[in-house]
Amino acid sequence: MGYSMKTDRYRYTEWRPRGGGAPVAVELYDHRTDPQENVNLANLPDKKAVVAELSKQLQTGWRGALPR
């Protein structure tokens, strides 16, 4: 099952088993440099921090974006 989110710059997707668990695949596309999403950046070492931050945001869900 794929779970995606978009920011102003990126689209991030985690592919997980239907029953839950760790992602089996991850996608990261930078719309500033690749608006057609041709190059998956998720496994690049210099994108590790971006993937970690977006993964955290995805797990928090939309409720995590609400003002406190």
PQR file with spaces between the fields and no chain letter, atoms N, CA, C, O and H, PARSE charges and radii, in Angstrom:
ATOM       1  N    MET     1       0.841   -1.153    0.000 -0.4000 1.5000
ATOM       2  CA   MET     1       0.000    0.000    0.000 -0.0000 2.0000
ATOM       3  C    MET     1       0.898    1.230    0.000  0.5500 1.7000
ATOM       4  O    MET     1       1.840    1.300    0.790 -0.5500 1.4000
ATOM       5  N    GLY     2       0.629    2.195   -0.863 -0.4000 1.5000
ATOM       6  CA   GLY     2       1.423    3.411   -0.939 -0.0000 2.0000
ATOM       7  C    GLY     2       0.779    4.552   -0.169  0.5500 1.7000
ATOM       8  O    GLY     2      -0.428    4.776   -0.250 -0.5500 1.4000
ATOM       9  H    GLY     2      -0.136    2.139   -1.505  0.4000 1.0000
ATOM      10  N    TYR     3       1.612    5.271    0.579 -0.4000 1.5000
ATOM      11  CA   TYR     3       1.169    6.448    1.325 -0.0000 2.0000
ATOM      12  C    TYR     3       2.042    7.604    0.893  0.5500 1.7000
ATOM      13  O    TYR     3       3.266    7.546    1.016 -0.5500 1.4000
ATOM      14  H    TYR     3       2.594    5.089    0.644  0.4000 1.0000
ATOM      15  N    SER     4       1.411    8.669    0.381 -0.4000 1.5000
ATOM      16  CA   SER     4       2.155    9.799   -0.177 -0.0000 2.0000
ATOM      17  C    SER     4       1.789   11.105    0.490  0.5500 1.7000
ATOM      18  O    SER     4       0.720   11.261    1.079 -0.5500 1.4000
ATOM      19  H    SER     4       0.418    8.716    0.281  0.4000 1.0000
ATOM      20  N    MET     5       2.724   12.042    0.374 -0.4000 1.5000
ATOM      21  CA   MET     5       2.481   13.419    0.775 -0.0000 2.0000
ATOM      22  C    MET     5       3.265   14.338   -0.150  0.5500 1.7000
ATOM      23  O    MET     5       4.273   13.943   -0.737 -0.5500 1.4000
ATOM      24  H    MET     5       3.593   11.916   -0.104  0.4000 1.0000
ATOM      25  N    LYS     6       2.782   15.575   -0.269 -0.4000 1.5000
ATOM      26  CA   LYS     6       3.478   16.579   -1.064 -0.0000 2.0000
ATOM      27  C    LYS     6       3.766   17.781   -0.199  0.5500 1.7000
ATOM      28  O    LYS     6       2.970   18.169    0.656 -0.5500 1.4000
ATOM      29  H    LYS     6       1.964   15.896    0.208  0.4000 1.0000
ATOM      30  N    THR     7       4.938   18.368   -0.448 -0.4000 1.5000
ATOM      31  CA   THR     7       5.270   19.664    0.140 -0.0000 2.0000
ATOM      32  C    THR     7       5.372   20.639   -1.024  0.5500 1.7000
ATOM      33  O    THR     7       5.081   20.283   -2.166 -0.5500 1.4000
ATOM      34  H    THR     7       5.585   18.053   -1.142  0.4000 1.0000
ATOM      35  N    ASP     8       5.783   21.857   -0.737 -0.4000 1.5000
ATOM      36  CA   ASP     8       5.978   22.815   -1.827 -0.0000 2.0000
ATOM      37  C    ASP     8       7.048   22.335   -2.801  0.5500 1.7000
ATOM      38  O    ASP     8       7.037   22.705   -3.975 -0.5500 1.4000
ATOM      39  H    ASP     8       6.020   22.146    0.191  0.4000 1.0000
ATOM      40  N    ARG     9       7.965   21.515   -2.314 -0.4000 1.5000
ATOM      41  CA   ARG     9       9.090   21.091   -3.137 -0.0000 2.0000
ATOM      42  C    ARG     9       9.068   19.608   -3.523  0.5500 1.7000
ATOM      43  O    ARG     9       9.419   19.263   -4.651 -0.5500 1.4000
ATOM      44  H    ARG     9       7.974   21.214   -1.361  0.4000 1.0000
ATOM      45  N    TYR    10       8.665   18.742   -2.616 -0.4000 1.5000
ATOM      46  CA   TYR    10       8.823   17.291   -2.806 -0.0000 2.0000
ATOM      47  C    TYR    10       7.504   16.536   -2.851  0.5500 1.7000
ATOM      48  O    TYR    10       6.484   16.992   -2.333 -0.5500 1.4000
ATOM      49  H    TYR    10       8.380   19.022   -1.700  0.4000 1.0000
ATOM      50  N    ARG    11       7.550   15.359   -3.490 -0.4000 1.5000
ATOM      51  CA   ARG    11       6.531   14.336   -3.294 -0.0000 2.0000
ATOM      52  C    ARG    11       7.260   13.155   -2.686  0.5500 1.7000
ATOM      53  O    ARG    11       8.289   12.715   -3.198 -0.5500 1.4000
ATOM      54  H    ARG    11       8.378   14.988   -3.911  0.4000 1.0000
ATOM      55  N    TYR    12       6.718   12.643   -1.588 -0.4000 1.5000
ATOM      56  CA   TYR    12       7.332   11.555   -0.851 -0.0000 2.0000
ATOM      57  C    TYR    12       6.319   10.425   -0.707  0.5500 1.7000
ATOM      58  O    TYR    12       5.163   10.666   -0.359 -0.5500 1.4000
ATOM      59  H    TYR    12       5.881   13.001   -1.172  0.4000 1.0000
ATOM      60  N    THR    13       6.747    9.199   -0.972 -0.4000 1.5000
ATOM      61  CA   THR    13       5.871    8.036   -0.873 -0.0000 2.0000
ATOM      62  C    THR    13       6.578    6.916   -0.142  0.5500 1.7000
ATOM      63  O    THR    13       7.752    6.639   -0.387 -0.5500 1.4000
ATOM      64  H    THR    13       7.686    9.003   -1.255  0.4000 1.0000
ATOM      65  N    GLU    14       5.845    6.268    0.765 -0.4000 1.5000
ATOM      66  CA   GLU    14       6.314    5.046    1.399 -0.0000 2.0000
ATOM      67  C    GLU    14       5.385    3.912    0.985  0.5500 1.7000
ATOM      68  O    GLU    14       4.163    4.049    1.039 -0.5500 1.4000
ATOM      69  H    GLU    14       4.891    6.493    0.964  0.4000 1.0000
ATOM      70  N    TRP    15       5.971    2.795    0.571 -0.4000 1.5000
ATOM      71  CA   TRP    15       5.216    1.595    0.226 -0.0000 2.0000
ATOM      72  C    TRP    15       5.354    0.620    1.381  0.5500 1.7000
ATOM      73  O    TRP    15       6.460    0.204    1.725 -0.5500 1.4000
ATOM      74  H    TRP    15       6.964    2.684    0.526  0.4000 1.0000
ATOM      75  N    ARG    16       4.227    0.257    1.977 -0.4000 1.5000
ATOM      76  CA   ARG    16       4.210   -0.600    3.168 -0.0000 2.0000
ATOM      77  C    ARG    16       3.295   -1.815    2.933  0.5500 1.7000
ATOM      78  O    ARG    16       2.364   -1.751    2.130 -0.5500 1.4000
ATOM      79  H    ARG    16       3.328    0.595    1.697  0.4000 1.0000
ATOM      80  N    PRO    17       3.571   -2.920    3.643 -0.5600 1.5000
ATOM      81  CA   PRO    17       2.649   -4.051    3.583  0.2800 2.0000
ATOM      82  C    PRO    17       1.274   -3.634    4.103  0.5500 1.7000
ATOM      83  O    PRO    17       1.181   -2.758    4.963 -0.5500 1.4000
ATOM      84  N    ARG    18       0.234   -4.234    3.606 -0.4000 1.5000
ATOM      85  CA   ARG    18      -1.133   -3.877    4.019 -0.0000 2.0000
ATOM      86  C    ARG    18      -1.352   -3.996    5.517  0.5500 1.7000
ATOM      87  O    ARG    18      -2.107   -3.206    6.084 -0.5500 1.4000
ATOM      88  H    ARG    18       0.309   -4.946    2.907  0.4000 1.0000
ATOM      89  N    GLY    19      -0.731   -4.936    6.160 -0.4000 1.5000
ATOM      90  CA   GLY    19      -0.906   -5.120    7.593 -0.0000 2.0000
ATOM      91  C    GLY    19      -0.071   -4.176    8.437  0.5500 1.7000
ATOM      92  O    GLY    19      -0.111   -4.254    9.665 -0.5500 1.4000
ATOM      93  H    GLY    19      -0.118   -5.577    5.699  0.4000 1.0000
ATOM      94  N    GLY    20       0.686   -3.285    7.808 -0.4000 1.5000
ATOM      95  CA   GLY    20       1.567   -2.372    8.527 -0.0000 2.0000
ATOM      96  C    GLY    20       2.996   -2.874    8.526  0.5500 1.7000
ATOM      97  O    GLY    20       3.303   -3.897    7.914 -0.5500 1.4000
ATOM      98  H    GLY    20       0.719   -3.222    6.810  0.4000 1.0000
ATOM      99  N    GLY    21       3.846   -2.172    9.193 -0.4000 1.5000
ATOM     100  CA   GLY    21       5.251   -2.536    9.243 -0.0000 2.0000
ATOM     101  C    GLY    21       6.122   -1.516    8.539  0.5500 1.7000
ATOM     102  O    GLY    21       5.651   -0.476    8.078 -0.5500 1.4000
ATOM     103  H    GLY    21       3.597   -1.341    9.690  0.4000 1.0000
ATOM     104  N    ALA    22       7.388   -1.835    8.469 -0.4000 1.5000
ATOM     105  CA   ALA    22       8.375   -0.928    7.874 -0.0000 2.0000
ATOM     106  C    ALA    22       8.162   -0.798    6.368  0.5500 1.7000
ATOM     107  O    ALA    22       7.670   -1.726    5.725 -0.5500 1.4000
ATOM     108  H    ALA    22       7.770   -2.680    8.843  0.4000 1.0000
ATOM     109  N    PRO    23       8.532    0.356    5.806 -0.5600 1.5000
ATOM     110  CA   PRO    23       8.405    0.523    4.355  0.2800 2.0000
ATOM     111  C    PRO    23       9.254   -0.502    3.603  0.5500 1.7000
ATOM     112  O    PRO    23      10.370   -0.823    4.009 -0.5500 1.4000
ATOM     113  N    VAL    24       8.704   -1.005    2.505 -0.4000 1.5000
ATOM     114  CA   VAL    24       9.459   -1.915    1.644 -0.0000 2.0000
ATOM     115  C    VAL    24      10.098   -1.149    0.489  0.5500 1.7000
ATOM     116  O    VAL    24      11.006   -1.655   -0.171 -0.5500 1.4000
ATOM     117  H    VAL    24       7.797   -0.744    2.175  0.4000 1.0000
ATOM     118  N    ALA    25       9.621    0.069    0.248 -0.4000 1.5000
ATOM     119  CA   ALA    25      10.200    0.935   -0.779 -0.0000 2.0000
ATOM     120  C    ALA    25       9.820    2.378   -0.448  0.5500 1.7000
ATOM     121  O    ALA    25       8.807    2.641    0.201 -0.5500 1.4000
ATOM     122  H    ALA    25       8.883    0.479    0.784  0.4000 1.0000
ATOM     123  N    VAL    26      10.660    3.304   -0.912 -0.4000 1.5000
ATOM     124  CA   VAL    26      10.452    4.734   -0.665 -0.0000 2.0000
ATOM     125  C    VAL    26      10.736    5.488   -1.952  0.5500 1.7000
ATOM     126  O    VAL    26      11.648    5.137   -2.700 -0.5500 1.4000
ATOM     127  H    VAL    26      11.483    3.091   -1.439  0.4000 1.0000
ATOM     128  N    GLU    27       9.949    6.527   -2.205 -0.4000 1.5000
ATOM     129  CA   GLU    27      10.163    7.392   -3.365 -0.0000 2.0000
ATOM     130  C    GLU    27      10.241    8.846   -2.901  0.5500 1.7000
ATOM     131  O    GLU    27       9.502    9.270   -2.013 -0.5500 1.4000
ATOM     132  H    GLU    27       9.208    6.812   -1.597  0.4000 1.0000
ATOM     133  N    LEU    28      11.144    9.593   -3.514 -0.4000 1.5000
ATOM     134  CA   LEU    28      11.281   11.027   -3.249 -0.0000 2.0000
ATOM     135  C    LEU    28      11.567   11.725   -4.566  0.5500 1.7000
ATOM     136  O    LEU    28      12.531   11.401   -5.261 -0.5500 1.4000
ATOM     137  H    LEU    28      11.745    9.249   -4.235  0.4000 1.0000
ATOM     138  N    TYR    29      10.720   12.686   -4.900 -0.4000 1.5000
ATOM     139  CA   TYR    29      10.903   13.456   -6.135 -0.0000 2.0000
ATOM     140  C    TYR    29      10.953   14.938   -5.799  0.5500 1.7000
ATOM     141  O    TYR    29      10.144   15.439   -5.018 -0.5500 1.4000
ATOM     142  H    TYR    29       9.937   12.949   -4.337  0.4000 1.0000
ATOM     143  N    ASP    30      11.910   15.631   -6.399 -0.4000 1.5000
ATOM     144  CA   ASP    30      12.100   17.065   -6.189 -0.0000 2.0000
ATOM     145  C    ASP    30      11.449   17.800   -7.357  0.5500 1.7000
ATOM     146  O    ASP    30      11.960   17.763   -8.477 -0.5500 1.4000
ATOM     147  H    ASP    30      12.567   15.224   -7.033  0.4000 1.0000
ATOM     148  N    HIS    31      10.338   18.458   -7.105 -0.4000 1.5000
ATOM     149  CA   HIS    31       9.606   19.127   -8.183 -0.0000 2.0000
ATOM     150  C    HIS    31      10.290   20.383   -8.706  0.5500 1.7000
ATOM     151  O    HIS    31       9.923   20.877   -9.772 -0.5500 1.4000
ATOM     152  H    HIS    31       9.923   18.488   -6.196  0.4000 1.0000
ATOM     153  N    ARG    32      11.270   20.908   -7.987 -0.4000 1.5000
ATOM     154  CA   ARG    32      12.030   22.057   -8.508 -0.0000 2.0000
ATOM     155  C    ARG    32      12.932   21.632   -9.666  0.5500 1.7000
ATOM     156  O    ARG    32      13.082   22.357  -10.649 -0.5500 1.4000
ATOM     157  H    ARG    32      11.568   20.507   -7.121  0.4000 1.0000
ATOM     158  N    THR    33      13.523   20.461   -9.535 -0.4000 1.5000
ATOM     159  CA   THR    33      14.476   20.005  -10.556 -0.0000 2.0000
ATOM     160  C    THR    33      13.923   18.903  -11.444  0.5500 1.7000
ATOM     161  O    THR    33      14.491   18.622  -12.500 -0.5500 1.4000
ATOM     162  H    THR    33      13.401   19.872   -8.736  0.4000 1.0000
ATOM     163  N    ASP    34      12.825   18.271  -11.038 -0.4000 1.5000
ATOM     164  CA   ASP    34      12.280   17.123  -11.756 -0.0000 2.0000
ATOM     165  C    ASP    34      10.747   17.111  -11.648  0.5500 1.7000
ATOM     166  O    ASP    34      10.187   16.223  -11.004 -0.5500 1.4000
ATOM     167  H    ASP    34      12.364   18.499  -10.180  0.4000 1.0000
ATOM     168  N    PRO    35      10.069   18.074  -12.263 -0.5600 1.5000
ATOM     169  CA   PRO    35       8.614   18.164  -12.122  0.2800 2.0000
ATOM     170  C    PRO    35       7.860   16.962  -12.693  0.5500 1.7000
ATOM     171  O    PRO    35       6.704   16.734  -12.336 -0.5500 1.4000
ATOM     172  N    GLN    36       8.492   16.203  -13.564 -0.4000 1.5000
ATOM     173  CA   GLN    36       7.836   15.030  -14.158 -0.0000 2.0000
ATOM     174  C    GLN    36       8.079   13.741  -13.361  0.5500 1.7000
ATOM     175  O    GLN    36       7.601   12.671  -13.738 -0.5500 1.4000
ATOM     176  H    GLN    36       9.431   16.388  -13.854  0.4000 1.0000
ATOM     177  N    GLU    37       8.821   13.855  -12.267 -0.4000 1.5000
ATOM     178  CA   GLU    37       9.107   12.733  -11.373 -0.0000 2.0000
ATOM     179  C    GLU    37       9.757   11.559  -12.101  0.5500 1.7000
ATOM     180  O    GLU    37       9.264   10.432  -12.054 -0.5500 1.4000
ATOM     181  H    GLU    37       9.210   14.725  -11.961  0.4000 1.0000
ATOM     182  N    ASN    38      10.860   11.840  -12.768 -0.4000 1.5000
ATOM     183  CA   ASN    38      11.591   10.807  -13.491 -0.0000 2.0000
ATOM     184  C    ASN    38      12.706   10.163  -12.676  0.5500 1.7000
ATOM     185  O    ASN    38      13.107    9.034  -12.960 -0.5500 1.4000
ATOM     186  H    ASN    38      11.261   12.755  -12.806  0.4000 1.0000
ATOM     187  N    VAL    39      13.217   10.877  -11.657 -0.4000 1.5000
ATOM     188  CA   VAL    39      14.376   10.388  -10.903 -0.0000 2.0000
ATOM     189  C    VAL    39      14.023   10.285   -9.416  0.5500 1.7000
ATOM     190  O    VAL    39      13.755   11.292   -8.760 -0.5500 1.4000
ATOM     191  H    VAL    39      12.892   11.795  -11.427  0.4000 1.0000
ATOM     192  N    ASN    40      14.030    9.064   -8.901 -0.4000 1.5000
ATOM     193  CA   ASN    40      13.761    8.835   -7.488 -0.0000 2.0000
ATOM     194  C    ASN    40      15.034    9.144   -6.695  0.5500 1.7000
ATOM     195  O    ASN    40      16.065    8.502   -6.899 -0.5500 1.4000
ATOM     196  H    ASN    40      14.248    8.247   -9.434  0.4000 1.0000
ATOM     197  N    LEU    41      14.962   10.117   -5.800 -0.4000 1.5000
ATOM     198  CA   LEU    41      16.115   10.567   -5.028 -0.0000 2.0000
ATOM     199  C    LEU    41      16.220    9.919   -3.647  0.5500 1.7000
ATOM     200  O    LEU    41      17.158   10.210   -2.906 -0.5500 1.4000
ATOM     201  H    LEU    41      14.124   10.638   -5.635  0.4000 1.0000
ATOM     202  N    ALA    42      15.296    9.065   -3.297 -0.4000 1.5000
ATOM     203  CA   ALA    42      15.181    8.560   -1.927 -0.0000 2.0000
ATOM     204  C    ALA    42      16.426    7.855   -1.416  0.5500 1.7000
ATOM     205  O    ALA    42      16.698    7.901   -0.216 -0.5500 1.4000
ATOM     206  H    ALA    42      14.534    8.828   -3.899  0.4000 1.0000
ATOM     207  N    ASN    43      17.186    7.209   -2.274 -0.4000 1.5000
ATOM     208  CA   ASN    43      18.347    6.442   -1.814 -0.0000 2.0000
ATOM     209  C    ASN    43      19.666    7.199   -1.898  0.5500 1.7000
ATOM     210  O    ASN    43      20.723    6.632   -1.623 -0.5500 1.4000
ATOM     211  H    ASN    43      16.966    7.171   -3.249  0.4000 1.0000
ATOM     212  N    LEU    44      19.615    8.470   -2.275 -0.4000 1.5000
ATOM     213  CA   LEU    44      20.841    9.256   -2.342 -0.0000 2.0000
ATOM     214  C    LEU    44      21.278    9.669   -0.935  0.5500 1.7000
ATOM     215  O    LEU    44      20.455   10.131   -0.144 -0.5500 1.4000
ATOM     216  H    LEU    44      18.756    8.930   -2.499  0.4000 1.0000
ATOM     217  N    PRO    45      22.558    9.510   -0.616 -0.5600 1.5000
ATOM     218  CA   PRO    45      23.038    9.863    0.729  0.2800 2.0000
ATOM     219  C    PRO    45      22.732   11.305    1.136  0.5500 1.7000
ATOM     220  O    PRO    45      22.436   11.561    2.303 -0.5500 1.4000
ATOM     221  N    ASP    46      22.798   12.245    0.200 -0.4000 1.5000
ATOM     222  CA   ASP    46      22.555   13.645    0.556 -0.0000 2.0000
ATOM     223  C    ASP    46      21.069   13.962    0.761  0.5500 1.7000
ATOM     224  O    ASP    46      20.730   15.081    1.146 -0.5500 1.4000
ATOM     225  H    ASP    46      23.038   12.037   -0.748  0.4000 1.0000
ATOM     226  N    LYS    47      20.194   13.009    0.512 -0.4000 1.5000
ATOM     227  CA   LYS    47      18.753   13.195    0.734 -0.0000 2.0000
ATOM     228  C    LYS    47      18.257   12.436    1.965  0.5500 1.7000
ATOM     229  O    LYS    47      17.058   12.410    2.241 -0.5500 1.4000
ATOM     230  H    LYS    47      20.470   12.100    0.199  0.4000 1.0000
ATOM     231  N    LYS    48      19.177   11.824    2.697 -0.4000 1.5000
ATOM     232  CA   LYS    48      18.808   11.018    3.864 -0.0000 2.0000
ATOM     233  C    LYS    48      18.032   11.838    4.898  0.5500 1.7000
ATOM     234  O    LYS    48      17.036   11.356    5.438 -0.5500 1.4000
ATOM     235  H    LYS    48      20.152   11.845    2.473  0.4000 1.0000
ATOM     236  N    ALA    49      18.466   13.053    5.176 -0.4000 1.5000
ATOM     237  CA   ALA    49      17.791   13.902    6.157 -0.0000 2.0000
ATOM     238  C    ALA    49      16.395   14.313    5.672  0.5500 1.7000
ATOM     239  O    ALA    49      15.453   14.371    6.463 -0.5500 1.4000
ATOM     240  H    ALA    49      19.274   13.444    4.737  0.4000 1.0000
ATOM     241  N    VAL    50      16.267   14.596    4.379 -0.4000 1.5000
ATOM     242  CA   VAL    50      14.963   14.959    3.810 -0.0000 2.0000
ATOM     243  C    VAL    50      14.004   13.781    3.942  0.5500 1.7000
ATOM     244  O    VAL    50      12.855   13.958    4.347 -0.5500 1.4000
ATOM     245  H    VAL    50      17.032   14.549    3.737  0.4000 1.0000
ATOM     246  N    VAL    51      14.470   12.584    3.602 -0.4000 1.5000
ATOM     247  CA   VAL    51      13.638   11.382    3.713 -0.0000 2.0000
ATOM     248  C    VAL    51      13.211   11.175    5.166  0.5500 1.7000
ATOM     249  O    VAL    51      12.047   10.866    5.423 -0.5500 1.4000
ATOM     250  H    VAL    51      15.403   12.441    3.272  0.4000 1.0000
ATOM     251  N    ALA    52      14.122   11.339    6.111 -0.4000 1.5000
ATOM     252  CA   ALA    52      13.795   11.147    7.523 -0.0000 2.0000
ATOM     253  C    ALA    52      12.741   12.152    7.980  0.5500 1.7000
ATOM     254  O    ALA    52      11.794   11.784    8.676 -0.5500 1.4000
ATOM     255  H    ALA    52      15.067   11.590    5.903  0.4000 1.0000
ATOM     256  N    GLU    53      12.896   13.395    7.600 -0.4000 1.5000
ATOM     257  CA   GLU    53      11.944   14.433    8.003 -0.0000 2.0000
ATOM     258  C    GLU    53      10.568   14.199    7.386  0.5500 1.7000
ATOM     259  O    GLU    53       9.554   14.318    8.074 -0.5500 1.4000
ATOM     260  H    GLU    53      13.665   13.694    7.035  0.4000 1.0000
ATOM     261  N    LEU    54      10.524   13.867    6.096 -0.4000 1.5000
ATOM     262  CA   LEU    54       9.238   13.636    5.445 -0.0000 2.0000
ATOM     263  C    LEU    54       8.568   12.364    5.961  0.5500 1.7000
ATOM     264  O    LEU    54       7.343   12.307    6.068 -0.5500 1.4000
ATOM     265  H    LEU    54      11.347   13.770    5.538  0.4000 1.0000
ATOM     266  N    SER    55       9.360   11.356    6.279 -0.4000 1.5000
ATOM     267  CA   SER    55       8.802   10.138    6.851 -0.0000 2.0000
ATOM     268  C    SER    55       8.145   10.446    8.193  0.5500 1.7000
ATOM     269  O    SER    55       7.058    9.948    8.487 -0.5500 1.4000
ATOM     270  H    SER    55      10.355   11.403    6.192  0.4000 1.0000
ATOM     271  N    LYS    56       8.795   11.252    8.989 -0.4000 1.5000
ATOM     272  CA   LYS    56       8.248   11.655   10.287 -0.0000 2.0000
ATOM     273  C    LYS    56       6.929   12.410   10.097  0.5500 1.7000
ATOM     274  O    LYS    56       5.949   12.151   10.796 -0.5500 1.4000
ATOM     275  H    LYS    56       9.678   11.657    8.750  0.4000 1.0000
ATOM     276  N    GLN    57       6.918   13.342    9.150 -0.4000 1.5000
ATOM     277  CA   GLN    57       5.705   14.110    8.875 -0.0000 2.0000
ATOM     278  C    GLN    57       4.580   13.198    8.388  0.5500 1.7000
ATOM     279  O    GLN    57       3.427   13.365    8.786 -0.5500 1.4000
ATOM     280  H    GLN    57       7.714   13.552    8.582  0.4000 1.0000
ATOM     281  N    LEU    58       4.911   12.241    7.533 -0.4000 1.5000
ATOM     282  CA   LEU    58       3.911   11.321    7.003 -0.0000 2.0000
ATOM     283  C    LEU    58       3.304   10.492    8.131  0.5500 1.7000
ATOM     284  O    LEU    58       2.093   10.275    8.158 -0.5500 1.4000
ATOM     285  H    LEU    58       5.848   12.105    7.210  0.4000 1.0000
ATOM     286  N    GLN    59       4.132   10.032    9.055 -0.4000 1.5000
ATOM     287  CA   GLN    59       3.638    9.233   10.176 -0.0000 2.0000
ATOM     288  C    GLN    59       2.763   10.061   11.116  0.5500 1.7000
ATOM     289  O    GLN    59       1.819    9.534   11.705 -0.5500 1.4000
ATOM     290  H    GLN    59       5.116   10.208    9.034  0.4000 1.0000
ATOM     291  N    THR    60       3.066   11.345   11.260 -0.4000 1.5000
ATOM     292  CA   THR    60       2.268   12.231   12.111 -0.0000 2.0000
ATOM     293  C    THR    60       0.894   12.473   11.497  0.5500 1.7000
ATOM     294  O    THR    60      -0.094   12.634   12.213 -0.5500 1.4000
ATOM     295  H    THR    60       3.833   11.773   10.781  0.4000 1.0000
ATOM     296  N    GLY    61       0.838   12.498   10.176 -0.4000 1.5000
ATOM     297  CA   GLY    61      -0.430   12.692    9.478 -0.0000 2.0000
ATOM     298  C    GLY    61      -0.881   14.137    9.482  0.5500 1.7000
ATOM     299  O    GLY    61      -0.176   15.020    9.971 -0.5500 1.4000
ATOM     300  H    GLY    61       1.640   12.367    9.594  0.4000 1.0000
ATOM     301  N    TRP    62      -2.058   14.370    8.936 -0.4000 1.5000
ATOM     302  CA   TRP    62      -2.553   15.741    8.786 -0.0000 2.0000
ATOM     303  C    TRP    62      -2.799   16.394   10.135  0.5500 1.7000
ATOM     304  O    TRP    62      -2.689   17.616   10.244 -0.5500 1.4000
ATOM     305  H    TRP    62      -2.631   13.652    8.540  0.4000 1.0000
ATOM     306  N    ARG    63      -3.124   15.632   11.157 -0.4000 1.5000
ATOM     307  CA   ARG    63      -3.368   16.222   12.463 -0.0000 2.0000
ATOM     308  C    ARG    63      -2.105   16.878   13.032  0.5500 1.7000
ATOM     309  O    ARG    63      -2.186   17.837   13.800 -0.5500 1.4000
ATOM     310  H    ARG    63      -3.213   14.640   11.068  0.4000 1.0000
ATOM     311  N    GLY    64      -0.956   16.359   12.650 -0.4000 1.5000
ATOM     312  CA   GLY    64       0.301   16.928   13.111 -0.0000 2.0000
ATOM     313  C    GLY    64       0.605   18.287   12.516  0.5500 1.7000
ATOM     314  O    GLY    64       1.454   19.017   13.028 -0.5500 1.4000
ATOM     315  H    GLY    64      -0.890   15.580   12.026  0.4000 1.0000
ATOM     316  N    ALA    65      -0.080   18.633   11.441 -0.4000 1.5000
ATOM     317  CA   ALA    65       0.138   19.929   10.781 -0.0000 2.0000
ATOM     318  C    ALA    65      -0.788   21.015   11.325  0.5500 1.7000
ATOM     319  O    ALA    65      -0.648   22.183   10.964 -0.5500 1.4000
ATOM     320  H    ALA    65      -0.770   18.040   11.025  0.4000 1.0000
ATOM     321  N    LEU    66      -1.725   20.644   12.181 -0.4000 1.5000
ATOM     322  CA   LEU    66      -2.657   21.644   12.727 -0.0000 2.0000
ATOM     323  C    LEU    66      -1.931   22.573   13.692  0.5500 1.7000
ATOM     324  O    LEU    66      -1.003   22.145   14.378 -0.5500 1.4000
ATOM     325  H    LEU    66      -1.839   19.695   12.474  0.4000 1.0000
ATOM     326  N    PRO    67      -2.343   23.850   13.754 -0.5600 1.5000
ATOM     327  CA   PRO    67      -1.763   24.772   14.726  0.2800 2.0000
ATOM     328  C    PRO    67      -2.054   24.271   16.138  0.5500 1.7000
ATOM     329  O    PRO    67      -3.101   23.681   16.401 -0.5500 1.4000
ATOM     330  N    ARG    68      -1.130   24.512   17.016 -0.4000 1.5000
ATOM     331  CA   ARG    68      -1.301   24.061   18.419 -0.0000 2.0000
ATOM     332  C    ARG    68      -1.782   25.186   19.280  0.5500 1.7000
ATOM     333  O    ARG    68      -1.982   25.003   20.481 -0.5500 1.4000
ATOM     334  H    ARG    68      -0.279   24.992   16.802  0.4000 1.0000
